Amino acid sequence: HTLPIWVQFSELDLKYWGLESLSKLGSMLGVPLKTDRTTRDKRSLSYARLLIAMPLDGSFPDYIDFIND
């Protein structure tokens, strides 16, 4: 009933690249599973990637809104 999908968070401030912050963002879409090695090691700063188990009966949004402190 879910599909694991790699989601890219482009233009995300580096302060949100921690596992806790990414998990909170990912939980807005589904169940966060893991990050990729490039995101974890912060080797490429153009986007962060997170594997999320997304429900098949839900929508697949193009973007999510959140308040940036």
C-alpha positions in Angstrom: 0.0 0.0 0.0 3.1 2.2 -0.1 5.7 3.0 -2.6 9.3 3.9 -1.7 10.3 7.1 -3.6 13.5 9.1 -3.5 12.4 12.7 -2.9 14.7 15.7 -3.6 14.6 18.8 -1.4 16.1 21.5 -3.6 17.1 24.9 -2.3 16.9 23.5 1.3 19.1 25.4 3.8 22.0 23.4 5.2 20.6 23.7 8.7 17.8 21.4 7.7 20.0 18.6 6.4 20.1 16.8 9.7 18.3 13.5 10.0 15.8 14.9 12.4 14.9 17.8 10.2 14.7 15.7 7.1 12.5 13.2 8.8 10.1 15.9 9.9 9.9 17.2 6.3 9.5 13.7 4.9 6.8 12.8 7.4 4.6 15.4 5.7 4.6 13.1 2.6 4.8 9.6 4.1 7.1 7.5 6.2 10.8 8.6 6.0 13.1 5.6 5.5 16.6 6.8 4.9 18.9 9.4 3.3 21.4 8.8 0.6 25.1 8.8 1.3 25.7 12.1 -0.5 23.1 13.9 1.6 24.4 12.3 4.8 28.0 13.3 4.1 27.0 16.7 2.7 29.1 16.1 -0.4 26.8 17.8 -2.9 24.9 20.8 -1.6 22.5 21.3 -4.5 19.7 19.2 -2.9 19.0 16.8 -0.1 17.5 13.3 -0.9 15.3 11.2 1.3 13.7 7.8 0.7 10.0 8.0 1.7 7.4 5.3 1.7 4.5 7.2 0.2 0.9 5.9 0.3 -0.4 4.8 -3.0 -3.8 6.2 -2.4 -2.5 9.7 -1.5 -1.3 12.5 -3.7 2.2 13.1 -4.9 2.8 16.8 -4.4 5.3 18.8 -6.4 6.3 20.8 -3.4 5.6 21.2 0.3 5.4 24.4 2.3 7.0 25.0 5.7 8.0 28.0 7.8 11.7 28.6 7.5 13.0 30.2 10.8 
